[in-house]
Amino acid sequence: MKKYSLKYKAAFCAFLLSAMLASCTKDFKEINTDPEASATLQPALVFTKAQYDGAKNSLNQLLGTMQYTTSFNDVAGWGSKYVASQSPQSFIVFANAYQQEINEITLVINAVKADPEKINLLATARIWRAYCFSRLTDLYGDIPYSEAAKGFTSKNYTPAYDPQKRIYLDLLKELEESALSLNAAKTTFGGADLIYAGNTTQWKKFAYSLMLRLGMRMTKVDIGLAETWTKKAIAGGVITDDADIARMRYLSQGQDINKNPVALSLYNQDYIKADGISNAEGGKYQDTFIAHLKDNKDPRLGILSVVYVNGVADTSLAIQKGMPATLSSKPANFVTYSEPHQKTVLAQGSAKLLFSSAEGSFLLAEANLRGWYAAQSASVLYEAGIRAAMKQWAIIAPGDGLISDLQINTYIKYHPFKSTGTFEEKMEQIYTEFWLAAFPDAQEAFASYRRTGYPALVPVMYVGSATGGKIFRRMLYPTSEQNLNRAALEAAIARQGPDEFLTRIWWDKL
């Protein structure tokens, strides 16, 4: 009986399987097609995603390198301690960029480039592509550029690495051509554009502002090119007014992609409990940053920093203090150290600045020092930069980031520009203030520091350092490149230098 029972069960299973296969074959295409998906690429939707991904993809560990934050934990403290065992953390921006924003913005460009009526869509996509690639090359140096994102179109899965100088020159060309091609009479991305909602005048200013940033980046390696492109940028018109700030707007609710990525990352990793003691990754502000703000009676301290006293956030100046980066275990007085303010730095609906009016003013101040811009004095521009840097917190976190004019004027009064100082003394003033203005965009502060040497940070000496106690000069290529694109990688290393943290990229020369 058991024998027949098994036989019939087997026959029934075979019948059921054949029925299932038949049903799977019938209407297979319809069943396996998402009814809400489109067979045609929607440039506006992909452009929005490229903006989200490009603004999100940054190396937040550089907050420690720029001595804003630190941790007693070796993993979380890698950026401030340079711990060799945590070196793979430096791969992340490279690893994410090509499959996300670089691929996405290339899809947009390919979809709109043939239609003259979509010239604004093409121009803004090219400008955004230049922003994304500039951030990427500034971290790693030589990277895949001219052959990047061609896997879909030409099945090129092993793109060559371009020399950084060639990348820079092409980015500058892209910015110039795109700015000149913008036409207010043509269609735009409109609401799909999270930065300017399609405003072509502001996109033009953003393009020229990026040109100014990249032009100044070359002062150590090619002063002639730096001067040429800086003057072109200034003539085109750069961002110096708050109304023109390039910023990504976010929401405090909903999906994580809609939230400020820096605030979300810090909040989730360390500060979700908001009690000053339960920080999962052991993070706090670093002593360098807090000491500078406190010693200079900087009014930003009260809106950026808190110390938890009996579980309550306290912004009192007297109790703020940063934690040393040299700690290797949780100190008994951990709760007494300063950490980011929940309502400003950690506000998930806050804006992220991509290019601020403060940066525009500081770069123009340097241009004046070099004799490349005479419309305003370096002193006026320096003060304008400070003023904008303090007022931008009311833009980032409306209501909670407000600093009064009296506070700003008092700070400027006690930190006057050294008009009779040396060139280097003036540069130190300008770019120490830029370091404060850039927070929490540590990646941009890192680029500025490598070019100017300011602020004059003292490297952290910690056991197990990958750099011998020196501050990084670049990030490492992902190890996956050795397996997937070895020949191109080796050619880049042979040209640029060893794939090491202290190898200097093209524009970062002694």
PLY file of the C-alpha trace (Angstrom):
ply
format ascii 1.0
element vertex 510
property float x
property float y
property float z
element edge 509
property int vertex1
property int vertex2
end_header
0.00 0.00 0.00
2.80 2.35 0.90
4.44 1.53 -2.43
1.34 2.61 -4.41
0.82 5.65 -2.23
4.32 6.89 -3.04
3.73 6.11 -6.72
0.55 8.22 -6.86
2.16 11.02 -4.90
5.04 11.08 -7.38
2.59 11.09 -10.31
0.60 13.92 -8.75
3.78 15.96 -8.12
4.85 15.43 -11.73
1.40 16.58 -12.92
1.53 19.60 -10.61
5.03 20.54 -11.77
4.04 20.29 -15.44
0.99 22.45 -14.77
3.14 25.00 -12.99
5.64 25.08 -15.85
2.82 25.50 -18.34
1.35 28.34 -16.32
4.79 29.95 -16.02
5.30 29.76 -19.75
1.87 31.14 -20.55
1.75 34.94 -20.25
5.35 34.88 -18.98
6.17 38.33 -20.33
3.09 39.95 -18.86
3.50 38.29 -15.48
7.16 39.28 -15.16
6.75 42.87 -16.32
6.31 45.59 -13.70
3.12 47.44 -14.73
4.45 50.62 -13.12
7.81 50.48 -14.91
8.60 52.33 -18.13
10.39 50.80 -21.07
11.66 54.28 -21.95
14.14 56.10 -19.73
12.61 59.14 -18.03
15.43 61.75 -17.95
13.81 63.88 -15.25
13.43 60.96 -12.83
16.97 59.72 -13.43
18.32 63.26 -13.06
16.68 63.55 -9.63
18.24 60.23 -8.59
21.64 61.35 -9.88
21.38 64.50 -7.77
20.47 62.52 -4.67
23.33 60.05 -5.22
25.93 62.67 -6.17
25.18 64.79 -3.10
25.13 61.73 -0.85
28.35 60.10 -2.04
31.01 61.65 0.16
33.60 60.34 2.57
32.17 61.34 5.95
35.19 59.79 7.67
37.07 62.92 6.58
35.22 64.75 9.36
37.87 63.18 11.57
40.73 63.95 9.18
39.76 67.63 9.18
39.65 67.36 12.98
35.97 68.23 13.33
35.07 64.91 14.99
36.72 61.79 16.40
36.00 58.55 18.26
37.77 56.32 20.77
36.72 53.43 18.49
39.39 52.53 15.91
36.81 51.72 13.24
34.76 54.89 13.61
37.88 56.91 14.36
39.76 55.85 11.21
39.54 59.31 9.65
41.16 60.98 12.64
43.56 58.18 13.62
44.52 56.87 10.13
44.32 53.27 11.43
45.88 50.95 8.83
43.44 48.09 9.41
40.55 50.36 8.40
42.06 51.48 5.09
39.26 49.89 3.01
36.94 52.63 4.25
38.64 54.88 1.71
37.24 52.80 -1.19
33.61 53.75 -0.67
33.21 56.88 -2.81
34.93 55.29 -5.82
33.00 52.04 -5.39
29.62 53.81 -5.27
30.12 56.57 -7.82
30.28 54.62 -11.07
27.26 52.40 -10.45
25.21 55.30 -9.11
25.58 59.00 -9.99
28.13 58.66 -12.81
26.10 55.99 -14.59
22.82 57.79 -13.91
23.90 61.21 -15.17
25.46 59.62 -18.25
22.12 57.96 -19.02
20.45 61.35 -18.79
22.99 62.99 -21.10
22.66 60.22 -23.68
18.87 60.51 -23.57
18.66 64.27 -24.19
21.77 65.24 -26.18
20.24 64.77 -29.62
17.27 67.09 -29.07
18.00 70.85 -29.46
14.84 71.63 -27.47
16.39 69.88 -24.47
19.54 72.00 -24.40
18.94 73.07 -20.79
18.48 69.47 -19.69
21.76 68.60 -21.36
23.58 71.61 -19.91
22.45 71.05 -16.32
23.24 67.33 -16.59
26.75 68.16 -17.84
27.28 70.62 -14.98
26.12 68.04 -12.44
28.38 65.46 -14.05
31.30 67.87 -13.68
30.47 68.35 -10.00
30.36 64.59 -9.40
33.56 63.84 -11.29
35.43 66.72 -9.64
34.65 65.36 -6.19
35.76 61.90 -7.27
39.06 62.86 -8.87
39.91 65.16 -5.96
39.85 62.14 -3.65
41.74 59.62 -5.82
43.61 61.51 -8.56
43.62 59.60 -11.83
40.28 57.84 -12.37
38.22 56.38 -15.24
36.72 59.41 -16.97
36.61 59.51 -20.77
35.66 55.82 -20.97
33.53 55.76 -17.82
29.91 54.52 -17.85
30.24 52.93 -21.29
29.34 49.42 -20.20
25.79 49.80 -21.50
26.60 51.66 -24.69
29.79 50.00 -25.90
30.37 47.08 -23.53
33.56 48.66 -22.21
33.90 47.10 -18.78
37.60 47.96 -18.30
37.80 51.74 -18.78
41.16 53.46 -18.88
42.13 55.81 -16.06
42.62 59.39 -17.31
45.40 61.59 -15.92
43.95 64.11 -13.51
45.22 67.09 -15.52
43.32 65.86 -18.56
40.21 65.34 -16.43
40.45 68.86 -15.02
40.82 70.48 -18.42
37.83 68.60 -19.75
35.71 69.42 -16.69
36.51 73.10 -17.16
35.59 72.87 -20.83
32.33 71.13 -19.92
31.46 73.84 -17.42
32.19 76.64 -19.87
30.27 75.10 -22.75
27.32 74.21 -20.56
27.09 77.66 -19.00
27.16 79.33 -22.41
24.50 77.00 -23.82
21.86 77.58 -21.11
18.76 79.22 -22.57
16.01 80.63 -20.36
13.49 80.25 -23.19
13.88 76.46 -23.39
12.39 73.72 -21.22
14.11 72.69 -17.97
13.89 69.86 -15.45
11.64 72.07 -13.33
10.62 70.42 -10.07
12.74 67.36 -10.84
15.77 69.59 -10.26
16.28 69.52 -6.48
18.93 72.25 -6.50
17.52 75.14 -8.53
14.13 73.90 -9.80
15.29 74.56 -13.34
16.46 78.17 -12.88
18.97 78.59 -15.72
20.48 81.81 -14.34
21.39 80.07 -11.12
22.70 76.97 -12.90
25.00 79.27 -14.87
26.32 80.76 -11.63
26.84 77.28 -10.23
28.81 76.30 -13.35
31.07 79.34 -13.09
31.46 78.84 -9.34
32.66 75.28 -9.89
35.00 76.69 -12.53
36.35 79.10 -9.91
36.83 76.24 -7.43
38.66 74.07 -9.96
40.65 76.98 -11.33
41.95 77.85 -7.88
42.69 74.18 -7.25
45.54 74.43 -9.81
47.52 77.24 -8.15
50.25 74.91 -6.89
50.75 72.99 -10.12
50.01 75.41 -12.98
49.61 79.05 -12.01
48.97 80.08 -15.61
46.02 77.74 -16.02
44.75 78.72 -12.59
44.75 82.41 -13.50
43.11 81.85 -16.90
40.22 79.79 -15.59
39.75 81.85 -12.43
39.35 85.00 -14.52
36.93 83.24 -16.88
34.85 82.14 -13.91
34.74 85.60 -12.37
33.78 87.15 -15.70
30.96 84.63 -16.02
29.56 85.44 -12.58
29.96 83.35 -9.43
27.91 82.71 -6.30
28.30 85.46 -3.69
24.66 85.93 -2.66
22.72 83.57 -0.41
19.85 83.49 -2.91
22.11 81.66 -5.38
23.61 79.06 -3.03
23.76 75.59 -4.59
22.02 73.40 -2.04
20.20 70.11 -1.89
16.90 70.26 -0.09
15.81 67.34 2.07
12.85 66.13 4.10
12.85 65.07 7.75
10.29 62.34 7.08
9.82 59.55 4.56
12.45 57.42 2.86
16.09 57.82 3.82
17.03 58.99 0.30
14.99 62.15 1.01
16.98 62.99 4.16
20.23 64.93 4.56
22.83 62.16 4.11
25.46 63.58 6.46
22.96 64.25 9.24
21.31 60.85 8.75
24.62 59.00 8.82
25.86 60.73 11.97
22.51 60.37 13.69
22.10 56.66 12.98
25.69 55.72 13.72
26.21 57.60 16.93
23.71 60.14 18.21
20.29 58.48 17.97
19.92 58.14 21.77
20.67 61.85 22.35
21.96 61.35 25.87
25.69 61.96 25.46
26.69 58.54 26.79
25.12 55.87 24.55
26.97 56.85 21.35
27.26 53.51 19.58
30.43 54.37 17.64
32.00 56.49 20.37
31.84 59.73 18.40
32.29 63.26 19.72
33.62 66.54 18.40
37.41 66.61 18.24
39.29 68.92 20.58
40.90 70.91 17.72
37.54 72.10 16.37
35.85 72.90 19.67
38.95 74.60 21.12
39.18 76.86 18.08
35.50 77.85 18.26
35.68 78.36 22.01
38.98 80.27 22.10
37.75 82.64 19.41
34.31 83.12 20.99
32.76 81.96 17.75
28.96 82.30 17.89
28.60 79.12 15.81
29.60 77.07 18.83
26.20 77.51 20.46
24.27 76.26 17.44
26.61 73.43 16.45
27.56 71.87 19.76
25.95 70.48 22.90
27.06 68.72 26.05
24.51 66.52 27.79
24.06 67.40 31.46
21.78 64.97 33.30
20.44 63.88 29.93
19.62 67.42 28.75
21.40 69.13 25.84
23.29 72.20 27.07
24.83 74.73 24.66
26.62 76.79 27.34
30.00 78.01 26.09
31.81 77.26 29.34
31.18 73.50 29.31
31.95 72.78 25.65
35.08 70.71 25.07
36.33 68.40 22.35
37.62 64.86 22.82
41.25 63.98 21.98
41.72 61.76 18.93
44.38 59.71 20.70
41.99 57.81 22.99
41.69 54.06 22.38
38.94 53.25 24.89
35.86 54.97 26.25
36.92 57.51 28.88
35.12 57.72 32.20
34.14 61.32 31.46
32.82 60.55 27.95
29.50 62.28 28.62
31.25 65.60 29.28
32.52 65.99 25.70
30.76 68.04 23.04
28.80 66.48 20.21
26.66 67.67 17.27
23.45 69.57 17.97
20.34 67.53 17.16
18.45 70.53 15.73
21.15 71.80 13.37
23.99 69.46 12.40
21.86 66.34 12.89
18.61 67.73 11.47
17.66 65.23 8.77
15.49 67.74 6.92
18.28 70.31 6.76
19.81 71.50 3.50
23.22 70.37 2.28
25.33 73.12 0.73
27.19 72.20 -2.45
28.62 75.64 -3.13
28.05 78.48 -0.68
28.31 82.24 -0.96
30.97 82.00 1.77
33.15 79.83 -0.47
32.65 82.23 -3.37
33.75 85.19 -1.24
36.81 83.43 0.18
37.98 82.29 -3.26
37.53 85.80 -4.62
39.53 87.13 -1.66
42.42 84.91 -2.72
41.97 86.00 -6.34
42.36 89.58 -5.15
45.55 88.70 -3.28
46.93 87.21 -6.50
45.99 90.26 -8.56
43.32 88.41 -10.56
40.31 90.33 -9.25
40.17 94.01 -8.30
36.47 94.87 -7.98
36.54 94.30 -4.22
39.35 94.23 -1.69
40.48 91.05 0.02
39.45 92.60 3.35
35.87 93.24 2.18
35.61 89.75 0.69
37.08 88.12 3.82
34.43 89.82 5.97
31.71 88.91 3.48
32.84 85.29 3.66
32.63 85.23 7.45
29.22 86.88 7.43
27.88 84.41 4.85
29.40 81.44 6.69
27.54 82.35 9.86
24.26 83.24 8.18
24.23 80.01 6.18
23.26 78.06 9.28
19.86 79.76 9.19
19.57 78.42 5.64
20.72 74.93 6.60
18.51 74.74 9.70
15.87 77.53 9.62
14.85 78.70 13.07
17.53 76.77 14.94
20.62 78.02 13.07
20.11 81.76 13.45
23.11 83.90 14.40
22.39 87.60 14.97
24.04 90.47 13.13
25.37 91.72 16.47
27.13 88.40 17.09
28.58 88.38 13.59
29.75 92.00 13.75
31.36 91.39 17.14
33.24 88.37 15.80
34.49 90.30 12.76
35.54 93.21 14.98
37.85 90.94 16.98
39.09 89.02 13.93
40.03 91.78 11.47
41.75 90.99 8.20
45.53 91.45 8.34
45.70 93.91 5.45
49.37 94.66 6.13
50.33 91.03 6.67
52.26 88.74 4.35
50.57 86.77 1.59
50.76 83.60 3.70
49.34 85.30 6.78
46.36 86.45 4.72
45.93 83.01 3.17
45.95 81.44 6.62
43.21 83.79 7.78
41.06 83.19 4.71
41.33 79.41 4.68
41.10 78.88 8.41
37.78 80.68 8.14
36.90 78.52 5.15
37.57 75.40 7.26
34.94 76.66 9.69
32.58 77.64 6.86
32.84 74.28 5.09
31.69 72.17 8.05
30.20 69.59 7.76
31.41 69.20 4.15
34.71 67.68 5.25
35.55 66.49 1.75
35.70 70.06 0.42
37.65 71.17 3.48
40.09 68.30 2.80
40.68 69.49 -0.76
41.20 73.08 0.36
43.58 71.99 3.13
45.76 70.00 0.74
46.04 72.94 -1.63
46.60 75.75 0.86
47.97 74.02 3.96
45.34 75.76 6.11
44.20 75.46 8.77
47.57 74.43 10.16
46.40 71.12 11.59
48.71 69.02 13.75
48.57 65.35 12.64
47.41 62.76 15.17
50.00 60.21 16.32
48.27 56.89 16.98
49.48 53.30 17.17
48.85 51.40 13.95
48.74 54.47 11.71
48.72 53.79 7.95
50.50 57.09 7.30
53.15 57.27 9.99
51.19 59.99 11.73
50.75 62.18 8.64
47.48 63.52 7.27
46.14 61.78 4.15
46.88 63.22 0.69
44.49 60.95 -1.22
42.29 57.87 -0.84
42.98 54.30 -2.05
41.48 52.60 -5.10
39.13 49.70 -4.30
40.83 46.28 -4.30
38.11 45.11 -6.69
39.84 47.13 -9.40
42.80 44.75 -9.19
40.54 41.92 -10.29
38.17 43.71 -12.65
40.37 46.38 -14.26
43.95 45.50 -13.41
45.72 46.75 -16.54
44.10 50.19 -16.41
44.74 50.43 -12.67
48.41 49.52 -13.03
48.85 52.11 -15.78
47.40 54.77 -13.48
49.65 53.77 -10.60
52.73 53.77 -12.84
51.87 57.33 -13.91
50.61 58.83 -10.65
52.62 56.95 -8.05
51.95 54.18 -5.51
48.37 53.54 -4.46
49.05 54.93 -1.02
47.55 57.54 1.27
50.56 59.85 1.04
50.90 59.84 -2.76
50.07 63.33 -4.00
47.59 63.81 -6.81
48.34 66.09 -9.79
47.30 69.45 -8.31
48.63 68.68 -4.80
52.30 69.50 -5.15
54.80 70.57 -2.52
0 1
1 2
2 3
3 4
4 5
5 6
6 7
7 8
8 9
9 10
10 11
11 12
12 13
13 14
14 15
15 16
16 17
17 18
18 19
19 20
20 21
21 22
22 23
23 24
24 25
25 26
26 27
27 28
28 29
29 30
30 31
31 32
32 33
33 34
34 35
35 36
36 37
37 38
38 39
39 40
40 41
41 42
42 43
43 44
44 45
45 46
46 47
47 48
48 49
49 50
50 51
51 52
52 53
53 54
54 55
55 56
56 57
57 58
58 59
59 60
60 61
61 62
62 63
63 64
64 65
65 66
66 67
67 68
68 69
69 70
70 71
71 72
72 73
73 74
74 75
75 76
76 77
77 78
78 79
79 80
80 81
81 82
82 83
83 84
84 85
85 86
86 87
87 88
88 89
89 90
90 91
91 92
92 93
93 94
94 95
95 96
96 97
97 98
98 99
99 100
100 101
101 102
102 103
103 104
104 105
105 106
106 107
107 108
108 109
109 110
110 111
111 112
112 113
113 114
114 115
115 116
116 117
117 118
118 119
119 120
120 121
121 122
122 123
123 124
124 125
125 126
126 127
127 128
128 129
129 130
130 131
131 132
132 133
133 134
134 135
135 136
136 137
137 138
138 139
139 140
140 141
141 142
142 143
143 144
144 145
145 146
146 147
147 148
148 149
149 150
150 151
151 152
152 153
153 154
154 155
155 156
156 157
157 158
158 159
159 160
160 161
161 162
162 163
163 164
164 165
165 166
166 167
167 168
168 169
169 170
170 171
171 172
172 173
173 174
174 175
175 176
176 177
177 178
178 179
179 180
180 181
181 182
182 183
183 184
184 185
185 186
186 187
187 188
188 189
189 190
190 191
191 192
192 193
193 194
194 195
195 196
196 197
197 198
198 199
199 200
200 201
201 202
202 203
203 204
204 205
205 206
206 207
207 208
208 209
209 210
210 211
211 212
212 213
213 214
214 215
215 216
216 217
217 218
218 219
219 220
220 221
221 222
222 223
223 224
224 225
225 226
226 227
227 228
228 229
229 230
230 231
231 232
232 233
233 234
234 235
235 236
236 237
237 238
238 239
239 240
240 241
241 242
242 243
243 244
244 245
245 246
246 247
247 248
248 249
249 250
250 251
251 252
252 253
253 254
254 255
255 256
256 257
257 258
258 259
259 260
260 261
261 262
262 263
263 264
264 265
265 266
266 267
267 268
268 269
269 270
270 271
271 272
272 273
273 274
274 275
275 276
276 277
277 278
278 279
279 280
280 281
281 282
282 283
283 284
284 285
285 286
286 287
287 288
288 289
289 290
290 291
291 292
292 293
293 294
294 295
295 296
296 297
297 298
298 299
299 300
300 301
301 302
302 303
303 304
304 305
305 306
306 307
307 308
308 309
309 310
310 311
311 312
312 313
313 314
314 315
315 316
316 317
317 318
318 319
319 320
320 321
321 322
322 323
323 324
324 325
325 326
326 327
327 328
328 329
329 330
330 331
331 332
332 333
333 334
334 335
335 336
336 337
337 338
338 339
339 340
340 341
341 342
342 343
343 344
344 345
345 346
346 347
347 348
348 349
349 350
350 351
351 352
352 353
353 354
354 355
355 356
356 357
357 358
358 359
359 360
360 361
361 362
362 363
363 364
364 365
365 366
366 367
367 368
368 369
369 370
370 371
371 372
372 373
373 374
374 375
375 376
376 377
377 378
378 379
379 380
380 381
381 382
382 383
383 384
384 385
385 386
386 387
387 388
388 389
389 390
390 391
391 392
392 393
393 394
394 395
395 396
396 397
397 398
398 399
399 400
400 401
401 402
402 403
403 404
404 405
405 406
406 407
407 408
408 409
409 410
410 411
411 412
412 413
413 414
414 415
415 416
416 417
417 418
418 419
419 420
420 421
421 422
422 423
423 424
424 425
425 426
426 427
427 428
428 429
429 430
430 431
431 432
432 433
433 434
434 435
435 436
436 437
437 438
438 439
439 440
440 441
441 442
442 443
443 444
444 445
445 446
446 447
447 448
448 449
449 450
450 451
451 452
452 453
453 454
454 455
455 456
456 457
457 458
458 459
459 460
460 461
461 462
462 463
463 464
464 465
465 466
466 467
467 468
468 469
469 470
470 471
471 472
472 473
473 474
474 475
475 476
476 477
477 478
478 479
479 480
480 481
481 482
482 483
483 484
484 485
485 486
486 487
487 488
488 489
489 490
490 491
491 492
492 493
493 494
494 495
495 496
496 497
497 498
498 499
499 500
500 501
501 502
502 503
503 504
504 505
505 506
506 507
507 508
508 509
